[in-house]
């Protein structure tokens, strides 16, 4: 039986994300890197690593936003989606994520 987005939001205890969709942090490293040791693109101390669940429902989008740290995406279920990346040089990359890469 295919589970709905509402099912996963409840099951994983996801809450509304400020940039769109729903999320829950699942891991945060106990150690941090001080702002003084990070590039200028960071505006505060950062955990060594974090992990989240993130869910977009049909017709939702995640607002364009600047990402200072690396991100790693895993796809578990649902329709395919596009991740739009704009490099500082202005180059546009579209990454396809999902089971139907066409």
Phi and psi restraints in degrees (value plus and minus 20) as a CYANA .aco file:
   2 UNK   PHI     -96.7   -56.7
   2 UNK   PSI     107.2   147.2
   3 UNK   PHI    -105.5   -65.5
   3 UNK   PSI     127.3   167.3
   4 UNK   PHI    -106.3   -66.3
   4 UNK   PSI     145.8   185.8
   5 UNK   PHI     -79.7   -39.7
   5 UNK   PSI     -60.6   -20.6
   6 UNK   PHI     -79.9   -39.9
   6 UNK   PSI     -58.9   -18.9
   7 UNK   PHI     -79.6   -39.6
   7 UNK   PSI     -68.6   -28.6
   8 UNK   PHI     -89.6   -49.6
   8 UNK   PSI     -54.7   -14.7
   9 UNK   PHI     -80.8   -40.8
   9 UNK   PSI     -64.1   -24.1
  10 UNK   PHI     -91.9   -51.9
  10 UNK   PSI     -67.7   -27.7
  11 UNK   PHI     -80.0   -40.0
  11 UNK   PSI     -61.7   -21.7
  12 UNK   PHI    -113.8   -73.8
  12 UNK   PSI     -18.5    21.5
  13 UNK   PHI      37.6    77.6
  13 UNK   PSI      28.8    68.8
  14 UNK   PHI    -102.6   -62.6
  14 UNK   PSI     129.7   169.7
  15 UNK   PHI    -144.7  -104.7
  15 UNK   PSI     145.0   185.0
  16 UNK   PHI     -81.4   -41.4
  16 UNK   PSI     115.4   155.4
  17 UNK   PHI    -117.5   -77.5
  17 UNK   PSI     120.2   160.2
  18 UNK   PHI     -79.1   -39.1
  18 UNK   PSI     -49.3    -9.3
  19 UNK   PHI    -115.7   -75.7
  19 UNK   PSI     -15.7    24.3
  20 UNK   PHI      95.7   135.7
  20 UNK   PSI     134.8   174.8
  21 UNK   PHI      59.3    99.3
  21 UNK   PSI    -185.4  -145.4
  22 UNK   PHI    -153.4  -113.4
  22 UNK   PSI     131.0   171.0
  23 UNK   PHI    -174.8  -134.8
  23 UNK   PSI     147.5   187.5
  24 UNK   PHI    -174.8  -134.8
  24 UNK   PSI     109.8   149.8
  25 UNK   PHI     -90.3   -50.3
  25 UNK   PSI     111.4   151.4
  26 UNK   PHI    -130.9   -90.9
  26 UNK   PSI     -34.6     5.4
  27 UNK   PHI    -176.1  -136.1
  27 UNK   PSI     121.1   161.1
  28 UNK   PHI    -165.1  -125.1
  28 UNK   PSI     100.4   140.4
  29 UNK   PHI     -78.9   -38.9
  29 UNK   PSI     125.1   165.1
  30 UNK   PHI     -95.5   -55.5
  30 UNK   PSI     -39.3     0.7
  31 UNK   PHI    -119.4   -79.4
  31 UNK   PSI     132.1   172.1
  32 UNK   PHI    -146.9  -106.9
  32 UNK   PSI     141.5   181.5
  33 UNK   PHI    -125.0   -85.0
  33 UNK   PSI     105.6   145.6
  34 UNK   PHI     -85.9   -45.9
  34 UNK   PSI     123.3   163.3
  35 UNK   PHI     -70.6   -30.6
  35 UNK   PSI     -57.2   -17.2
  36 UNK   PHI     -81.6   -41.6
  36 UNK   PSI     -40.5    -0.5
  37 UNK   PHI    -124.6   -84.6
  37 UNK   PSI     -10.2    29.8
  38 UNK   PHI    -130.2   -90.2
  38 UNK   PSI     139.1   179.1
  39 UNK   PHI     -81.5   -41.5
  39 UNK   PSI     143.7   183.7
  40 UNK   PHI     -82.7   -42.7
  40 UNK   PSI     -38.3     1.7
  41 UNK   PHI     -89.9   -49.9
  41 UNK   PSI     -33.3     6.7
  42 UNK   PHI    -116.0   -76.0
  42 UNK   PSI     123.4   163.4
  43 UNK   PHI    -136.6   -96.6
  43 UNK   PSI       0.7    40.7
  44 UNK   PHI     157.4   197.4
  44 UNK   PSI     158.0   198.0
  45 UNK   PHI     -82.1   -42.1
  45 UNK   PSI     132.2   172.2
  46 UNK   PHI    -151.8  -111.8
  46 UNK   PSI     121.3   161.3
  47 UNK   PHI     -86.2   -46.2
  47 UNK   PSI     129.8   169.8
  48 UNK   PHI     -73.5   -33.5
  48 UNK   PSI     -59.6   -19.6
  49 UNK   PHI    -179.5  -139.5
  49 UNK   PSI     129.8   169.8
  50 UNK   PHI    -159.8  -119.8
  50 UNK   PSI     143.2   183.2
  51 UNK   PHI    -163.3  -123.3
  51 UNK   PSI     125.4   165.4
  52 UNK   PHI    -157.5  -117.5
  52 UNK   PSI     137.9   177.9
  53 UNK   PHI    -111.6   -71.6
  53 UNK   PSI     122.2   162.2
  54 UNK   PHI    -161.1  -121.1
  54 UNK   PSI     113.2   153.2
  55 UNK   PHI    -154.1  -114.1
  55 UNK   PSI     109.1   149.1
  56 UNK   PHI    -130.9   -90.9
  56 UNK   PSI     109.3   149.3
  57 UNK   PHI    -106.5   -66.5
  57 UNK   PSI     144.6   184.6
  58 UNK   PHI     -73.2   -33.2
  58 UNK   PSI     115.2   155.2
  59 UNK   PHI      55.8    95.8
  59 UNK   PSI     -19.7    20.3
  60 UNK   PHI    -110.0   -70.0
  60 UNK   PSI     140.2   180.2
  61 UNK   PHI    -164.2  -124.2
  61 UNK   PSI     138.3   178.3
  62 UNK   PHI    -116.9   -76.9
  62 UNK   PSI     102.4   142.4
  63 UNK   PHI     -79.2   -39.2
  63 UNK   PSI     126.7   166.7
  64 UNK   PHI     -78.1   -38.1
  64 UNK   PSI     114.7   154.7
  65 UNK   PHI    -174.0  -134.0
  65 UNK   PSI     133.9   173.9
  66 UNK   PHI    -102.4   -62.4
  66 UNK   PSI     112.4   152.4
  67 UNK   PHI    -133.2   -93.2
  67 UNK   PSI     100.0   140.0
  68 UNK   PHI    -105.9   -65.9
  68 UNK   PSI     -48.4    -8.4
  69 UNK   PHI    -131.6   -91.6
  69 UNK   PSI     142.1   182.1
  70 UNK   PHI     -82.9   -42.9
  70 UNK   PSI     128.7   168.7
  71 UNK   PHI    -146.7  -106.7
  71 UNK   PSI     127.0   167.0
  72 UNK   PHI    -144.7  -104.7
  72 UNK   PSI     107.2   147.2
  73 UNK   PHI    -130.8   -90.8
  73 UNK   PSI     116.7   156.7
  74 UNK   PHI    -139.5   -99.5
  74 UNK   PSI     119.5   159.5
  75 UNK   PHI    -131.4   -91.4
  75 UNK   PSI     104.7   144.7
  76 UNK   PHI    -127.0   -87.0
  76 UNK   PSI     -59.4   -19.4
  77 UNK   PHI    -186.5  -146.5
  77 UNK   PSI     147.8   187.8
  78 UNK   PHI      82.4   122.4
  78 UNK   PSI    -191.2  -151.2
  79 UNK   PHI     -98.1   -58.1
  79 UNK   PSI     133.4   173.4
  80 UNK   PHI     -83.6   -43.6
  80 UNK   PSI     137.7   177.7
  81 UNK   PHI    -165.4  -125.4
  81 UNK   PSI     146.2   186.2
  82 UNK   PHI    -130.9   -90.9
  82 UNK   PSI     117.4   157.4
  83 UNK   PHI    -129.7   -89.7
  83 UNK   PSI     100.1   140.1
  84 UNK   PHI    -116.2   -76.2
  84 UNK   PSI     106.7   146.7
  85 UNK   PHI    -141.9  -101.9
  85 UNK   PSI     108.5   148.5
  86 UNK   PHI    -136.4   -96.4
  86 UNK   PSI      94.9   134.9
  87 UNK   PHI     -92.1   -52.1
  87 UNK   PSI     137.9   177.9
  88 UNK   PHI     -74.2   -34.2
  88 UNK   PSI     -47.6    -7.6
  89 UNK   PHI     -95.1   -55.1
  89 UNK   PSI     -30.4     9.6
  90 UNK   PHI      79.3   119.3
  90 UNK   PSI     -27.3    12.7
  91 UNK   PHI     -84.8   -44.8
  91 UNK   PSI     118.4   158.4
  92 UNK   PHI    -125.2   -85.2
  92 UNK   PSI     111.6   151.6
  93 UNK   PHI    -145.4  -105.4
  93 UNK   PSI     116.9   156.9
  94 UNK   PHI    -136.8   -96.8
  94 UNK   PSI      97.5   137.5
  95 UNK   PHI    -121.2   -81.2
  95 UNK   PSI     111.3   151.3
  96 UNK   PHI    -117.3   -77.3
  96 UNK   PSI     113.6   153.6
  97 UNK   PHI    -150.2  -110.2
  97 UNK   PSI     108.0   148.0
  98 UNK   PHI     126.7   166.7
  98 UNK   PSI    -192.5  -152.5
  99 UNK   PHI    -109.9   -69.9
  99 UNK   PSI     -40.0     0.0
 100 UNK   PHI    -134.5   -94.5
 100 UNK   PSI      70.0   110.0
 101 UNK   PHI     -91.8   -51.8
 101 UNK   PSI     -29.6    10.4
